[in-house]
Amino acid sequence: MNLRDNAVQAEDEVLFDVINGFGVITLNRPRALNALTHGMVRSMWGQLNAWAGDPAVRAVLIEGAGEKAFCAGGDVRALYESRVNHANEHQAFFIDEYRLDYLIHRYPKPYIALLDGIVMGGGMGVAQGAALRIVTDRTRLAMPETGIGLFPDVGASWFLGHLAPTLARYLGLSGVTITAADALYCGLADVWLEGDAPQRLKAMLRAFDWTTGAAESPATGREGQRPSDSTDLFERLRAAILPLGRTWTDAAPLAQVRATLDRHFSAIDVSGIAASLAEDAQTPWAAETLALLQQRSPLSLCVTDRQLQKGRRLDLADAFRMELVLGHHAFASGDFVEGVRALLIDKDKQPRWRYATLADVPAAQVEAFFVSPWGQDGHPLKALGGH
């Protein structure tokens, strides 16, 4: 579902428009499932900063072009090529991406994300900071980084860290893909638009009356009254959008297995989780989850579990700073190159991870991932949060 009526321009990777007071961002690489390039990240950073001071823009909506994806992540092939060619483009990409994601979390105007289709990795980064996260029947959401030798980044230390600990570990370690019902259940979405509700949302936003806070219901606000601030405006948008969908569900698949999930994912470490699942392998859910973990990089699993523990105690800016440190080590001495080779380049799906099993991963190696290569005053994201 696109808010714009005119056909998108194929040559532009990201499109910007202002429609009825909404600054509209359209990620426009549908053939690549709208994966983020460095150029897209820089363009979005510049436009969002410009819109922040533009009185003609009252709120921002981000969406993806095409019917398959909102955004399937970062352009992993480009990052891989940067690493194997000994360039530093991957480092620059992550610095700029994390700055953009932080800006979205702290954006001064209502920022709405329409998560229609696949939402993974970097797509979560430009979505989870939204004031309103809208999912649809086509939403397929995941943080699958451990499968390519990375870790859940783009602020996942913070946004997964604010979920129930067992759910955070399950999503972050396994990289499982969930649908709209589970996104609502976990706390990674605010409203689920079913059926043709996304089309009704499109019509409502194009006709939204900023003086009353509704498209066709002037009684919801005094005539001529304008929102006093961003909070007031956001509440008006919520009041118009939430009735179009559901904000809770009693049919979430994860709710049906929650007791089992909690039992396994409350183990002391990843090895404990795997052992617990193995003991319960006659249960289909446990067997499927164990199979997912066995496909992941053992080093990435151990780093991710430590990351999620630390992330629960960090503020947003420090979470991004920690993730940049982890990314430095993941590219320098982790499993990223091998993971991408196996899954995306050679496609043999037989990665030869640095450590073959969880038991082989040294605790000292995990802790080394959290040691910054930059001095206290030299961290590239030092300025985040006013530090």
DRENDO-1510 file (C-alpha; in Angstrom, 1 decimal, always signed):
<recs>
REC; n; res; u; v; w
REC; 1; MET; +0.0; +0.0; +0.0 .
REC; 2; ASN; +1.5; +3.3; -1.1 .
REC; 3; LEU; +0.1; +6.6; +0.1 .
REC; 4; ARG; +1.2; +8.4; -3.1 .
REC; 5; ASP; -1.0; +8.1; -6.1 .
REC; 6; ASN; +1.6; +8.7; -8.8 .
REC; 7; ALA; +3.8; +5.8; -10.0 .
REC; 8; VAL; +7.1; +5.5; -8.2 .
REC; 9; GLN; +10.2; +6.4; -10.1 .
REC; 10; ALA; +12.3; +3.3; -10.7 .
REC; 11; GLU; +15.6; +5.2; -10.7 .
REC; 12; ASP; +15.3; +6.6; -7.1 .
REC; 13; GLU; +16.2; +4.2; -4.3 .
REC; 14; VAL; +14.2; +6.2; -1.8 .
REC; 15; LEU; +11.4; +8.7; -2.5 .
REC; 16; PHE; +10.2; +11.7; -0.6 .
REC; 17; ASP; +7.0; +13.6; -0.9 .
REC; 18; VAL; +4.7; +15.7; +1.2 .
REC; 19; ILE; +1.0; +14.6; +1.0 .
REC; 20; ASN; -1.6; +16.3; +3.1 .
REC; 21; GLY; +0.9; +17.3; +5.8 .
REC; 22; PHE; +2.6; +13.9; +5.9 .
REC; 23; GLY; +6.2; +13.6; +4.9 .
REC; 24; VAL; +6.2; +10.3; +3.0 .
REC; 25; ILE; +9.3; +8.2; +2.8 .
REC; 26; THR; +9.0; +5.3; +0.3 .
REC; 27; LEU; +11.8; +2.8; +0.2 .
REC; 28; ASN; +12.0; +2.1; -3.5 .
REC; 29; ARG; +14.1; -1.0; -4.2 .
REC; 30; PRO; +11.2; -3.6; -4.6 .
REC; 31; ARG; +13.3; -6.1; -6.5 .
REC; 32; ALA; +15.8; -6.1; -3.6 .
REC; 33; LEU; +13.0; -6.2; -1.1 .
REC; 34; ASN; +13.7; -2.5; -0.3 .
REC; 35; ALA; +17.1; -3.4; +1.3 .
REC; 36; LEU; +18.9; -0.3; +2.6 .
REC; 37; THR; +21.9; +1.1; +0.8 .
REC; 38; HIS; +24.3; +3.6; +2.3 .
REC; 39; GLY; +22.9; +6.2; -0.1 .
REC; 40; MET; +19.4; +5.6; +1.1 .
REC; 41; VAL; +20.5; +6.0; +4.7 .
REC; 42; ARG; +22.2; +9.3; +4.0 .
REC; 43; SER; +19.2; +10.6; +2.0 .
REC; 44; MET; +16.8; +9.7; +4.8 .
REC; 45; TRP; +19.0; +11.4; +7.4 .
REC; 46; GLY; +19.1; +14.6; +5.4 .
REC; 47; GLN; +15.3; +14.6; +4.6 .
REC; 48; LEU; +14.2; +13.8; +8.2 .
REC; 49; ASN; +16.3; +16.6; +9.5 .
REC; 50; ALA; +14.9; +19.0; +7.0 .
REC; 51; TRP; +11.3; +18.0; +7.7 .
REC; 52; ALA; +11.9; +18.4; +11.5 .
REC; 53; GLY; +12.0; +22.2; +10.9 .
REC; 54; ASP; +9.4; +22.4; +8.1 .
REC; 55; PRO; +6.0; +23.6; +9.3 .
REC; 56; ALA; +4.4; +22.1; +6.2 .
REC; 57; VAL; +5.2; +18.6; +7.5 .
REC; 58; ARG; +3.1; +17.6; +10.5 .
REC; 59; ALA; +4.0; +13.9; +10.7 .
REC; 60; VAL; +6.1; +11.4; +8.8 .
REC; 61; LEU; +5.0; +8.1; +7.3 .
REC; 62; ILE; +7.5; +5.5; +6.1 .
REC; 63; GLU; +6.5; +2.6; +3.8 .
REC; 64; GLY; +8.0; +0.2; +1.2 .
REC; 65; ALA; +7.4; +0.0; -2.5 .
REC; 66; GLY; +5.9; -3.1; -4.0 .
REC; 67; GLU; +3.8; -5.9; -2.4 .
REC; 68; LYS; +6.5; -8.1; -0.9 .
REC; 69; ALA; +8.5; -6.1; +1.6 .
REC; 70; PHE; +8.7; -3.0; +3.8 .
REC; 71; CYS; +12.5; -3.5; +4.1 .
REC; 72; ALA; +14.4; -6.8; +4.3 .
REC; 73; GLY; +17.4; -5.3; +5.9 .
REC; 74; GLY; +20.7; -3.7; +4.9 .
REC; 75; ASP; +22.4; -4.3; +1.6 .
REC; 76; VAL; +24.3; -7.3; +2.9 .
REC; 77; ARG; +26.1; -8.0; -0.4 .
REC; 78; ALA; +27.5; -4.5; -0.4 .
REC; 79; LEU; +28.7; -4.8; +3.2 .
REC; 80; TYR; +30.3; -8.2; +2.3 .
REC; 81; GLU; +32.1; -6.7; -0.7 .
REC; 82; SER; +33.4; -3.9; +1.4 .
REC; 83; ARG; +34.8; -6.4; +4.0 .
REC; 84; VAL; +36.4; -8.8; +1.5 .
REC; 85; ASN; +37.9; -5.9; -0.5 .
REC; 86; HIS; +39.5; -4.5; +2.7 .
REC; 87; ALA; +37.5; -1.2; +2.3 .
REC; 88; ASN; +35.8; +0.7; +5.1 .
REC; 89; GLU; +32.4; +1.3; +3.5 .
REC; 90; HIS; +30.8; -1.2; +5.9 .
REC; 91; GLN; +32.0; +0.8; +8.9 .
REC; 92; ALA; +30.8; +4.1; +7.5 .
REC; 93; PHE; +27.4; +2.4; +6.7 .
REC; 94; PHE; +26.8; +1.3; +10.3 .
REC; 95; ILE; +27.8; +4.6; +11.7 .
REC; 96; ASP; +25.3; +6.4; +9.5 .
REC; 97; GLU; +22.6; +3.8; +9.9 .
REC; 98; TYR; +22.8; +3.9; +13.7 .
REC; 99; ARG; +22.7; +7.7; +13.7 .
REC; 100; LEU; +19.6; +7.5; +11.5 .
REC; 101; ASP; +17.9; +4.9; +13.7 .
REC; 102; TYR; +18.6; +7.0; +16.8 .
REC; 103; LEU; +17.2; +10.1; +15.1 .
REC; 104; ILE; +14.0; +8.1; +14.4 .
REC; 105; HIS; +13.6; +7.1; +18.0 .
REC; 106; ARG; +14.0; +10.7; +19.1 .
REC; 107; TYR; +12.2; +12.4; +16.2 .
REC; 108; PRO; +10.3; +15.5; +17.3 .
REC; 109; LYS; +7.2; +14.8; +15.1 .
REC; 110; PRO; +5.0; +11.8; +14.9 .
REC; 111; TYR; +6.7; +9.1; +12.8 .
REC; 112; ILE; +4.6; +6.3; +11.6 .
REC; 113; ALA; +5.9; +3.0; +10.1 .
REC; 114; LEU; +3.6; +0.9; +7.8 .
REC; 115; LEU; +5.2; -2.5; +8.0 .
REC; 116; ASP; +3.5; -4.2; +5.1 .
REC; 117; GLY; +5.4; -7.4; +4.0 .
REC; 118; ILE; +8.9; -8.5; +5.1 .
REC; 119; VAL; +10.5; -6.5; +7.9 .
REC; 120; MET; +14.0; -7.7; +8.9 .
REC; 121; GLY; +17.3; -6.3; +10.2 .
REC; 122; GLY; +17.8; -2.8; +9.0 .
REC; 123; GLY; +14.1; -2.6; +8.3 .
REC; 124; MET; +13.5; -3.0; +12.0 .
REC; 125; GLY; +15.9; -0.2; +12.6 .
REC; 126; VAL; +13.9; +2.3; +10.7 .
REC; 127; ALA; +10.6; +0.9; +12.2 .
REC; 128; GLN; +11.0; +0.2; +15.9 .
REC; 129; GLY; +11.7; +3.8; +16.8 .
REC; 130; ALA; +8.3; +4.8; +15.3 .
REC; 131; ALA; +5.6; +6.4; +17.4 .
REC; 132; LEU; +3.1; +4.0; +15.7 .
REC; 133; ARG; +4.2; +0.7; +14.2 .
REC; 134; ILE; +1.5; -0.7; +11.9 .
REC; 135; VAL; +1.5; -4.3; +10.8 .
REC; 136; THR; -0.7; -6.1; +8.2 .
REC; 137; ASP; -1.7; -9.6; +7.2 .
REC; 138; ARG; +1.4; -9.7; +5.0 .
REC; 139; THR; +3.9; -8.7; +7.7 .
REC; 140; ARG; +6.8; -11.1; +8.2 .
REC; 141; LEU; +9.1; -9.8; +10.9 .
REC; 142; ALA; +12.5; -11.1; +12.1 .
REC; 143; MET; +16.0; -10.3; +13.4 .
REC; 144; PRO; +17.8; -13.1; +11.6 .
REC; 145; GLU; +21.4; -11.8; +12.0 .
REC; 146; THR; +22.8; -14.8; +13.9 .
REC; 147; GLY; +22.3; -16.8; +10.7 .
REC; 148; ILE; +24.9; -14.8; +8.8 .
REC; 149; GLY; +27.4; -14.5; +11.7 .
REC; 150; LEU; +26.2; -11.2; +13.0 .
REC; 151; PHE; +24.0; -10.2; +16.0 .
REC; 152; PRO; +20.7; -8.3; +16.2 .
REC; 153; ASP; +21.7; -4.6; +15.8 .
REC; 154; VAL; +20.0; -1.4; +14.6 .
REC; 155; GLY; +19.0; -0.8; +18.3 .
REC; 156; ALA; +17.9; -4.3; +19.0 .
REC; 157; SER; +19.9; -4.3; +22.2 .
REC; 158; TRP; +17.4; -1.7; +23.4 .
REC; 159; PHE; +14.1; -2.6; +21.7 .
REC; 160; LEU; +14.4; -6.4; +22.3 .
REC; 161; GLY; +15.8; -5.5; +25.7 .
REC; 162; HIS; +12.5; -4.0; +26.6 .
REC; 163; LEU; +10.5; -7.1; +25.8 .
REC; 164; ALA; +10.1; -10.0; +28.3 .
REC; 165; PRO; +13.6; -11.5; +28.6 .
REC; 166; THR; +12.6; -15.0; +27.4 .
REC; 167; LEU; +10.9; -13.5; +24.3 .
REC; 168; ALA; +13.9; -11.3; +23.6 .
REC; 169; ARG; +16.2; -14.3; +23.7 .
REC; 170; TYR; +14.0; -16.4; +21.6 .
REC; 171; LEU; +13.6; -13.8; +18.8 .
REC; 172; GLY; +17.3; -12.6; +19.0 .
REC; 173; LEU; +19.0; -16.0; +19.1 .
REC; 174; SER; +16.8; -18.0; +16.8 .
REC; 175; GLY; +16.1; -15.3; +14.2 .
REC; 176; VAL; +12.6; -16.8; +13.8 .
REC; 177; THR; +10.1; -15.0; +11.5 .
REC; 178; ILE; +6.8; -14.0; +13.1 .
REC; 179; THR; +3.6; -12.6; +11.8 .
REC; 180; ALA; +1.4; -9.7; +12.8 .
REC; 181; ALA; -0.3; -11.5; +15.7 .
REC; 182; ASP; +3.0; -12.4; +17.3 .
REC; 183; ALA; +4.4; -8.9; +16.6 .
REC; 184; LEU; +1.5; -7.5; +18.6 .
REC; 185; TYR; +1.9; -10.1; +21.3 .
REC; 186; CYS; +5.6; -9.5; +21.8 .
REC; 187; GLY; +5.3; -5.7; +21.8 .
REC; 188; LEU; +7.0; -5.1; +18.4 .
REC; 189; ALA; +3.9; -3.6; +16.8 .
REC; 190; ASP; +1.1; -1.2; +18.0 .
REC; 191; VAL; -1.8; -2.0; +15.6 .
REC; 192; TRP; -2.7; -4.8; +13.2 .
REC; 193; LEU; -4.7; -3.8; +10.1 .
REC; 194; GLU; -6.5; -6.8; +8.7 .
REC; 195; GLY; -8.0; -7.4; +5.3 .
REC; 196; ASP; -8.6; -4.2; +3.4 .
REC; 197; ALA; -7.9; -1.9; +6.4 .
REC; 198; PRO; -4.6; -0.8; +4.9 .
REC; 199; GLN; -6.5; +0.7; +2.0 .
REC; 200; ARG; -8.9; +2.4; +4.4 .
REC; 201; LEU; -5.8; +3.8; +6.2 .
REC; 202; LYS; -4.5; +5.2; +2.9 .
REC; 203; ALA; -7.8; +7.0; +2.2 .
REC; 204; MET; -8.0; +8.3; +5.8 .
REC; 205; LEU; -4.5; +9.8; +5.8 .
REC; 206; ARG; -5.0; +11.5; +2.4 .
REC; 207; ALA; -8.1; +13.2; +3.9 .
REC; 208; PHE; -6.9; +13.7; +7.4 .
REC; 209; ASP; -8.1; +17.0; +8.8 .
REC; 210; TRP; -5.3; +18.5; +10.8 .
REC; 211; THR; -7.6; +21.1; +12.5 .
REC; 212; THR; -9.8; +18.4; +14.0 .
REC; 213; GLY; -7.6; +15.4; +14.1 .
REC; 214; ALA; -10.0; +13.2; +11.9 .
REC; 215; ALA; -10.8; +12.8; +8.3 .
REC; 216; GLU; -14.6; +12.9; +8.5 .
REC; 217; SER; -15.4; +13.5; +12.2 .
REC; 218; PRO; -15.1; +17.2; +13.1 .
REC; 219; ALA; -16.6; +16.4; +16.5 .
REC; 220; THR; -13.3; +14.9; +17.6 .
REC; 221; GLY; -11.9; +18.4; +18.0 .
REC; 222; ARG; -13.0; +22.0; +18.3 .
REC; 223; GLU; -13.3; +23.6; +15.0 .
REC; 224; GLY; -10.2; +25.5; +14.0 .
REC; 225; GLN; -8.2; +24.1; +16.9 .
REC; 226; ARG; -4.7; +23.0; +16.0 .
REC; 227; PRO; -2.6; +20.6; +18.0 .
REC; 228; SER; -0.7; +22.4; +20.7 .
REC; 229; ASP; +2.4; +20.2; +20.3 .
REC; 230; SER; +3.7; +16.9; +18.9 .
REC; 231; THR; +2.2; +14.8; +21.8 .
REC; 232; ASP; -1.3; +16.3; +21.2 .
REC; 233; LEU; -1.0; +15.6; +17.5 .
REC; 234; PHE; +0.2; +12.1; +18.0 .
REC; 235; GLU; -2.8; +11.4; +20.2 .
REC; 236; ARG; -5.1; +12.7; +17.4 .
REC; 237; LEU; -3.4; +10.4; +14.9 .
REC; 238; ARG; -3.7; +7.4; +17.2 .
REC; 239; ALA; -7.4; +8.2; +17.7 .
REC; 240; ALA; -7.9; +8.1; +13.9 .
REC; 241; ILE; -5.7; +5.1; +13.1 .
REC; 242; LEU; -6.2; +2.6; +15.9 .
REC; 243; PRO; -9.9; +2.0; +15.3 .
REC; 244; LEU; -9.0; +0.7; +11.8 .
REC; 245; GLY; -7.4; -2.4; +13.3 .
REC; 246; ARG; -6.8; -4.4; +16.4 .
REC; 247; THR; -4.3; -3.6; +19.2 .
REC; 248; TRP; -4.4; -7.0; +20.9 .
REC; 249; THR; -5.0; -10.6; +19.9 .
REC; 250; ASP; -5.8; -13.8; +21.7 .
REC; 251; ALA; -4.7; -15.9; +18.8 .
REC; 252; ALA; -1.0; -15.3; +18.7 .
REC; 253; PRO; +0.9; -18.5; +18.0 .
REC; 254; LEU; +3.5; -17.6; +20.6 .
REC; 255; ALA; +0.9; -17.3; +23.3 .
REC; 256; GLN; +0.0; -20.9; +22.8 .
REC; 257; VAL; +3.6; -22.1; +23.5 .
REC; 258; ARG; +4.6; -19.4; +26.0 .
REC; 259; ALA; +4.9; -21.7; +29.0 .
REC; 260; THR; +7.2; -24.0; +27.0 .
REC; 261; LEU; +9.2; -21.0; +25.6 .
REC; 262; ASP; +9.7; -19.5; +29.0 .
REC; 263; ARG; +10.9; -22.8; +30.4 .
REC; 264; HIS; +13.6; -23.3; +27.8 .
REC; 265; PHE; +14.7; -19.7; +27.3 .
REC; 266; SER; +15.2; -19.0; +31.0 .
REC; 267; ALA; +18.2; -21.3; +31.0 .
REC; 268; ILE; +21.4; -19.7; +32.3 .
REC; 269; ASP; +23.2; -19.5; +28.9 .
REC; 270; VAL; +22.8; -20.6; +25.2 .
REC; 271; SER; +24.2; -24.0; +25.9 .
REC; 272; GLY; +21.6; -24.4; +28.6 .
REC; 273; ILE; +18.8; -23.3; +26.2 .
REC; 274; ALA; +20.0; -25.8; +23.5 .
REC; 275; ALA; +20.2; -28.6; +26.1 .
REC; 276; SER; +16.8; -27.9; +27.4 .
REC; 277; LEU; +15.3; -27.9; +23.9 .
REC; 278; ALA; +17.1; -31.2; +23.1 .
REC; 279; GLU; +15.6; -32.8; +26.2 .
REC; 280; ASP; +12.1; -31.8; +24.9 .
REC; 281; ALA; +12.8; -32.7; +21.2 .
REC; 282; GLN; +9.6; -34.8; +21.0 .
REC; 283; THR; +7.7; -31.6; +21.1 .
REC; 284; PRO; +7.4; -30.1; +17.6 .
REC; 285; TRP; +8.0; -26.5; +18.7 .
REC; 286; ALA; +11.1; -27.4; +20.7 .
REC; 287; ALA; +12.5; -29.5; +17.9 .
REC; 288; GLU; +11.9; -26.7; +15.3 .
REC; 289; THR; +13.5; -24.1; +17.6 .
REC; 290; LEU; +16.6; -26.3; +18.3 .
REC; 291; ALA; +17.0; -26.8; +14.5 .
REC; 292; LEU; +17.0; -23.1; +14.1 .
REC; 293; LEU; +19.7; -22.6; +16.7 .
REC; 294; GLN; +21.8; -25.3; +15.2 .
REC; 295; GLN; +21.9; -23.4; +11.9 .
REC; 296; ARG; +23.2; -20.2; +13.6 .
REC; 297; SER; +26.8; -19.2; +14.2 .
REC; 298; PRO; +27.8; -20.5; +17.7 .
REC; 299; LEU; +30.0; -17.4; +18.3 .
REC; 300; SER; +27.1; -15.1; +17.2 .
REC; 301; LEU; +24.7; -16.9; +19.5 .
REC; 302; CYS; +27.0; -16.4; +22.5 .
REC; 303; VAL; +27.7; -12.8; +21.7 .
REC; 304; THR; +24.0; -12.1; +21.1 .
REC; 305; ASP; +23.0; -13.6; +24.5 .
REC; 306; ARG; +25.5; -11.4; +26.3 .
REC; 307; GLN; +24.4; -8.4; +24.2 .
REC; 308; LEU; +20.8; -8.8; +25.2 .
REC; 309; GLN; +21.8; -9.1; +28.9 .
REC; 310; LYS; +23.8; -5.9; +28.7 .
REC; 311; GLY; +21.2; -4.1; +26.6 .
REC; 312; ARG; +18.6; -4.3; +29.3 .
REC; 313; ARG; +20.7; -2.0; +31.4 .
REC; 314; LEU; +21.7; +0.6; +28.8 .
REC; 315; ASP; +20.0; +3.7; +27.5 .
REC; 316; LEU; +19.3; +4.0; +23.8 .
REC; 317; ALA; +22.5; +5.9; +22.9 .
REC; 318; ASP; +24.8; +3.5; +24.8 .
REC; 319; ALA; +23.0; +0.6; +23.2 .
REC; 320; PHE; +23.9; +1.9; +19.7 .
REC; 321; ARG; +27.5; +2.6; +20.8 .
REC; 322; MET; +27.8; -1.0; +22.1 .
REC; 323; GLU; +26.4; -2.3; +18.8 .
REC; 324; LEU; +29.0; -0.4; +16.8 .
REC; 325; VAL; +31.7; -2.0; +18.9 .
REC; 326; LEU; +30.2; -5.5; +18.3 .
REC; 327; GLY; +30.0; -4.8; +14.6 .
REC; 328; HIS; +33.6; -3.9; +14.4 .
REC; 329; HIS; +34.6; -7.2; +15.9 .
REC; 330; ALA; +32.0; -9.2; +13.9 .
REC; 331; PHE; +33.5; -8.0; +10.7 .
REC; 332; ALA; +37.1; -8.2; +11.9 .
REC; 333; SER; +37.2; -11.6; +13.6 .
REC; 334; GLY; +33.7; -13.0; +13.5 .
REC; 335; ASP; +31.7; -15.2; +11.2 .
REC; 336; PHE; +30.1; -12.6; +8.9 .
REC; 337; VAL; +32.1; -13.2; +5.8 .
REC; 338; GLU; +31.6; -17.0; +6.0 .
REC; 339; GLY; +27.9; -16.7; +6.8 .
REC; 340; VAL; +27.2; -14.4; +3.8 .
REC; 341; ARG; +29.4; -16.7; +1.5 .
REC; 342; ALA; +27.4; -19.8; +2.5 .
REC; 343; LEU; +23.9; -18.2; +2.3 .
REC; 344; LEU; +24.1; -15.5; -0.3 .
REC; 345; ILE; +27.2; -15.9; -2.5 .
REC; 346; ASP; +27.9; -19.6; -3.0 .
REC; 347; LYS; +24.5; -20.6; -1.6 .
REC; 348; ASP; +25.7; -23.9; -0.4 .
REC; 349; LYS; +24.1; -23.3; +3.0 .
REC; 350; GLN; +27.0; -25.1; +4.6 .
REC; 351; PRO; +28.8; -22.4; +6.6 .
REC; 352; ARG; +32.0; -23.4; +8.3 .
REC; 353; TRP; +31.7; -21.3; +11.4 .
REC; 354; ARG; +34.8; -20.3; +13.4 .
REC; 355; TYR; +33.7; -22.5; +16.3 .
REC; 356; ALA; +31.8; -25.7; +15.4 .
REC; 357; THR; +29.7; -25.9; +18.6 .
REC; 358; LEU; +28.6; -23.8; +21.5 .
REC; 359; ALA; +30.9; -25.7; +23.8 .
REC; 360; ASP; +33.9; -24.6; +21.6 .
REC; 361; VAL; +33.3; -20.9; +22.0 .
REC; 362; PRO; +35.7; -19.4; +24.6 .
REC; 363; ALA; +34.2; -17.1; +27.1 .
REC; 364; ALA; +37.1; -14.7; +26.7 .
REC; 365; GLN; +36.4; -14.5; +23.0 .
REC; 366; VAL; +32.8; -13.4; +23.7 .
REC; 367; GLU; +33.9; -10.8; +26.2 .
REC; 368; ALA; +36.5; -9.5; +23.7 .
REC; 369; PHE; +33.6; -8.5; +21.4 .
REC; 370; PHE; +32.6; -5.9; +24.0 .
REC; 371; VAL; +36.0; -4.2; +24.2 .
REC; 372; SER; +35.9; -0.9; +22.2 .
REC; 373; PRO; +38.6; -0.4; +19.6 .
REC; 374; TRP; +38.2; +3.3; +20.2 .
REC; 375; GLY; +39.3; +5.4; +23.1 .
REC; 376; GLN; +36.6; +7.0; +25.4 .
REC; 377; ASP; +36.7; +10.2; +23.4 .
REC; 378; GLY; +37.1; +8.6; +20.0 .
REC; 379; HIS; +33.9; +6.6; +19.6 .
REC; 380; PRO; +32.3; +7.5; +16.2 .
REC; 381; LEU; +28.9; +7.7; +18.0 .
REC; 382; LYS; +30.1; +9.7; +21.0 .
REC; 383; ALA; +27.7; +12.6; +20.2 .
REC; 384; LEU; +24.5; +10.4; +20.4 .
REC; 385; GLY; +22.3; +11.5; +23.2 .
REC; 386; GLY; +24.3; +14.7; +23.9 .
REC; 387; HIS; +27.3; +12.8; +25.3 .
</recs>
